[in-house]
Amino acid sequence: MTGTFQGYRRADGRVGVRNHVLVLPSVMCANHVVDRIGRSVPEVVTVTHPTGCAQVGADFEQTKHTMAGFAANPNVAAVLVVGLGCETNESKALAQEIAARGQRVEVIGIQETGNTTETIARGVEVARELVREAAAHVRTTCSLSELVLGTECGGSDGFSGITANPALGHAADRLVDAGGTVILAEVPELVGAEHLLAARASAPVAAKLYELIERVEARARAMRVDIRTGNPAPGNIAGGITTLEEKSLGAAYKGGSTQLREVVEYAERPTQRGLVVMDTPGQDIEQLTGMVAGGAQIVVFTTGRGTPTGSPIAPVVKVATNSDLFARMRENMDVDAGTIVGGTRTLEEVGDEIFDWIVAAANGRETAAEVLGFHDFAINRIGPSF
């Protein structure tokens, strides 16, 4: 059927494109136990991270909020939270926040259980039960309007703004036309192009966008850096992008040409359908985690230099900006946008291929990053540890 895909309808009404069981440490002290559970139950997905303790204030709240949003992504059927017992990000409180978002969740703690070996054994038991429960979930026909697409570019080059990014923008417009949602993130890489997006927004939304841009520049000025006329990424410079403004003018194309409907904070779930800007850093993994925590079921990632990253729970479609990269890193790439400058395909044709990939991934087709098993996860920190 036109305009549909086969997805997993969750209890809260949202739709997943994967059916993962996630094992999540509330704190870095539980990383080893989580890793061992994953080795014993390969059907689950695990993540590890260096956060969850000695954090205060807004920094702690952002970490907890991001973990809860990530765990409640509709691509996840159930979650096992593993804690230590004395951490700031207390495991039972985290599990309660995950449950409040409508997610099936269990929780165990190392100190409460008794020791590492006993916690691993208990975790394996719980994980196997959650896997059995998840197996009962089946795909049903869902509208493309249920999709939330994250867009990302990393390791950009001089071709990014003329091949892959505008082709992704074409695909983004098609999804918005179908009633879906597109997240444009990487706010530092919108610096210099913010006026173009603001012109497509209502006054309140435009004001929020300008506020995010000012935050980014203020943080840079505090470190005595002018990011608007500079470029902090050596790979971008080597690829032919000399300033951040140059990169921004190309990066903004990823969001397409539709009205900017909303601006949200890091890892916040959009309330509007259509094009949305999320406040994430340009750092690839922190950005990826934030968009998925905000509900993105699929991400399209454009790259000119070659970036082999992927999410633990969301398919990431990789688009090469040039054909040399596509040939050189073929196992990491899904789409060759270099054919646009090669003259064998139009921008719209490549955009249509990206859109077809989005639908195929929603239906279960594995991306290169999934086949290779990339499980990258990192939360943006906004304060020091104490």
C-alpha positions, 0 to 999 in steps of 0.5 A: 500500500502507498504511504504505509510500512510494517511497524510495531505498534506500541502501547502508547500508540507510537510505532517502532521499526525495530523490536529490541530489548535494551539492557541499560546501565543507569551508571558507569559502574554497571557497565561490566554487568550489562556487557556480560548480560549481553554476551550471555543473551545475544538477542538483547541490545546493550549500551555502556557509557561514562555517566550516571554519577557525580552529576548535579543540576541541569547536567544530571537532569539531561543525562536522566532525561536522555536515558529515559527517552532513549529507553522509551523509543518505540524501536524498543519493546522492553528495557532492563535497567541495571544499577549499582545502588549508590549512584546519582542516577538511581536505577529505580527512579530511572526505571520509574521515569521510563515506565511513565513514558509507557515503556515495559521496564524491569530493574536490578541493582548490584548492591541489592542483589549481592555481587557481580556474579549474582547480578549477571545471573539475575540479569540474564534471567530477566533479559531472557524473559523480556526477549520472550515477551518481545517475540510476541510483538508483530508488525502491522500496517502503519502510516508513514506519518508515524515516522520521525526521521533524524538527519545528520552529517559528519565528516563533511566535505565540499560535496556535502552541500551540493549532493548528499545534503540537498538530496536528503532534503528532498527525501525529508520533504517527501516524508513531511508531505506524507505527514511525518516528522523530520529532525534537523539537529547540529545547532553549531552547524546551523550558525550562519544559516539560521536566518534562512530557517527562521524565514520559514518559521512563525515568530515564536519558533524563529525566536527560539531558533535564534536563542539556540544559536546565541547559546552556542556562540556564547559557549564558544566565546566563553572559551575564546573561540569564534566559531562563526568564522572558524571551523573546529573540524580538521577533516572538514577543512581538508575536505574543502570547507574552510568556515563553519558558515560554509558548512552550515549553508550546506548542512541546513539543506538536510531539512528540506524546504518545508515550514519549520514547525518547532524547536526543541531541546536536546533529547526532547520529543517533538510535539509537532509534525513536520520539520523540527530543529533539535538543540544538539551539538555537532558531535556525531554520537551525542547528536545521534543519541539525542535525536533517538532519545527524542523519538527518531526511529530512523536516521539518515547520515550523510558523510564526505570523509567517511563516518562509520557510526550507528545507533544501538536501536535505530537504523542509520542510513549512510549516504556518501557525498562522493563516489570515491568515498562510496567505493572506498568504504562500500561496506559502510555506505548505503547510498552513493550521492556522488552520482549527482556530480558524476552526471548519471543521476539527478538530485531528485533521483538520489533523494528518491533513493534515500526516501526508498531506503527510509521506507525499506529500513522502516520495513526491516531492511538492515542498513550497513551500520546495523549489519556491521553491529555499530552500537554508538551511544553518548550523552551530551554533557552540559556541566562538570562532574563533582 
